[in-house]
Amino acid sequence: MSLYLKVNPNQLPDQLKNSSALLELNPFSQRMAFISNELVARGFFTENNLSQLSSGQTQLPLLTWPFLDFILANEVSLVNLVELGSGNSTLWFAKIFKNVISYETNEDWCKQIKDKAPSNCNINFIGEADLLKHEIDFTEEDWLLIDFAGRRTQFIYNMLKRKNKPLPAVIILDNSDWYRKGAELLSSEGYFEIPFFGFKSGQMHLSCTSMFVKDITKLKKLSQNFRVPKQCLLNSSNAWDLLDI
């Protein structure tokens, strides 16, 4: 990946001033260089398919970048995640959650992920019809990701109509802009929606990944572990951040 930095030519050593490695960029080129660096860093141009998994490549899950940045700023190492729909997300989430219990409706995907999954993953193949009626038990501390290729709103309806069964503390609904009936069902159950609109790796349109929470304390953000994405401009000497005390 190329890296473009602003430099003052007058401060360069003489041997670098006329170097062919230096290319003067106009403002438009600088903007394009920043965009290119961010897209490459996010794996935007990496394919997300079985051949990509077979080759050993990994990339970000197909969830919006703002959501992924947010989840990394939360302490979830003691939380179990139940995932409906496996993929790069399974491998990625396994690094930050205590355990990942995944249900996949594509048998080929299931096999590929099983071959690469770490020991804290439990990956299960299940047909869509069985998933819709399958009574998955949750604890009140579990998180649930709904991201399978199928009737997500029907799953939500079936899950909510069960009586005397605990519901997950946090529910993540991907493509929530396409599943507004499902979102309404969760809201009617007392969940509060936090939408994260943005890019996904390899996707040529904006999308939304939403979190649904009943108790905001389930999001245990650690201020001392404030995460900064790669291309943020850090400023540790910001005069506007000082107090007159």
C-alpha positions, 0 to 999 in steps of 0.5 A, spaced: 500 500 500 502 506 498 503 512 503 502 519 502 504 524 507 505 532 507 512 534 507 515 541 507 520 541 501 524 546 504 526 541 510 528 535 506 535 533 505 538 535 499 539 528 496 531 527 497 529 534 494 530 532 486 528 524 488 524 521 483 520 518 489 517 524 490 511 526 487 507 533 488 500 532 489 495 537 488 489 538 493 484 533 489 490 528 488 491 528 496 484 527 497 484 521 492 490 518 496 487 519 502 480 515 500 485 510 496 489 509 503 482 508 507 479 503 502 485 499 502 486 499 509 478 497 510 479 491 505 474 494 500 477 491 494 477 484 497 472 479 494 468 476 500 466 469 497 468 461 498 475 462 494 477 468 498 476 464 504 480 458 501 486 462 499 486 464 507 485 471 506 481 475 511 477 481 511 473 485 515 466 482 516 460 485 511 458 489 517 458 497 516 465 500 518 462 505 524 459 499 527 465 495 527 469 501 530 464 502 535 464 494 537 471 494 538 471 500 543 467 496 547 469 490 552 466 484 550 471 479 552 466 475 557 460 475 552 458 470 548 455 471 541 450 467 537 451 468 530 446 467 525 450 467 518 457 465 518 463 468 514 469 473 516 465 475 521 465 469 525 473 469 525 473 476 526 468 476 532 472 470 535 478 474 537 474 479 541 468 475 544 468 469 549 465 464 544 461 465 538 456 460 536 454 460 529 448 457 525 449 457 517 444 456 512 449 455 506 453 448 507 459 450 503 460 456 507 459 452 513 465 447 511 469 453 510 468 456 516 469 450 520 476 449 517 478 455 519 475 457 526 478 457 532 477 453 538 472 458 541 467 457 535 461 452 535 459 452 528 452 449 526 449 447 519 442 448 519 437 449 513 433 456 513 426 452 515 429 449 521 432 455 523 426 459 523 423 454 527 429 452 531 428 454 538 435 457 540 436 458 547 439 465 550 441 468 556 440 475 558 447 476 557 448 473 550 449 478 544 445 475 537 447 477 530 442 476 525 445 476 518 443 470 515 441 469 508 433 468 509 427 471 512 430 475 518 424 478 520 420 471 520 425 469 525 425 475 529 417 474 530 418 467 532 423 468 537 419 474 540 413 470 541 416 465 545 413 465 552 418 465 558 424 465 554 430 470 556 432 474 550 439 477 548 441 483 551 443 486 545 441 484 538 445 486 532 441 486 525 445 487 519 441 491 513 436 494 518 435 499 512 432 493 509 428 490 515 424 495 518 418 490 519 423 486 523 426 493 527 419 495 529 418 488 532 424 489 536 422 496 538 415 494 540 419 489 545 422 494 548 429 494 544 432 501 543 435 502 536 442 504 535 443 505 527 450 505 524 450 507 517 456 507 512 460 503 507 461 495 508 468 492 505 467 491 497 460 494 497 458 500 492 452 503 496 451 505 503 448 500 508 446 500 515 447 495 521 443 496 527 444 495 535 438 493 539 439 494 546 434 494 552 439 496 557 445 501 555 449 498 561 450 492 557 455 496 552 461 496 557 465 501 554 472 502 556 474 509 556 481 507 557 481 503 551 479 508 546 480 505 539 482 510 534 482 507 527 488 507 522 487 514 519 485 518 524 489 525 525 491 524 533 492 531 536 495 530 543 497 537 544 490 540 542 489 547 546 482 547 545 482 541 550 485 544 556 482 547 562 483 553 565 484 550 572 
